[in-house]
Amino acid sequence: MIAAIDPAALAQYLVDHPQFFEQHATLLGQVKLSSPLTGKTVSLQERQMEVMRDKYKALELQMADLIRLAQENAAIANKFHGWTQALLKAQHGADMPRALVDGLCSQFGVPQATLRLWNLAPGHSTEWYARDVSDDARLFANSLLAPYCGSNHDFEAVRWLDDAGSVASTVILPLRSGGTAFGLLILGSPDSQRFRADMATDFLMHIGETASAALAALRA
């Protein structure tokens, strides 16, 4: 009577003795396996080729994703570069807020953008970017430790946009200097999927930091 072979022990034996199939090369063509792709019986060599093709296909998909992400990041970096150039071309400090929001709209294709600032130097209090800022808005700005990105929940800051009623998704960026918020930058879109809560915010943080540095000269 032939004793039952432990499959685990047999598998470990083959792992420990890689020369087994070199010594019994004919078995490679004789061992038959069921293919999960076709359901047909194939040789061990054919099954190994199927496994390798699956691995290569998975690697190709991963590489395609990496290439796509790299292209998207390069496109965003180019837009960011164009935006910062527009900021550098602003001739006067009072021109900076308009150059900043217009540059975001033109470079990034943002449908609407605006900002509000407070604690500004004398002479800015009547400008468009210093109006309609409530104490609640200032408290909200200080509470934002990261950009808000997602649905518009009738935020006061969103109502500063020209066509606030059409905004379905928004980005709200705190503008800070020395750790204290002195303004808010708002982006709005009628597309509910344009700004999503699950989006990466790395570039948004860079935009907020760059905008903060560009506008800090307007502060008191």
Secondary structure by P-SEA (a helix, b strand, c coil): ccccccaaaaaaaaaaccccccccccccccbbbbbccccccccaaaaaaaaaaaaaaaaaaaaaaaaaaaaaaaaaaaaaaaaaaaaaacccccaaaaaaaaaaaaacccccccccccccccccccccccccccaaaaaaaaaccccccccccccccccccccccccccbbbbbbbccccccbbbbbbbccccccccccccaaaaaaaaaaaaaaccccc
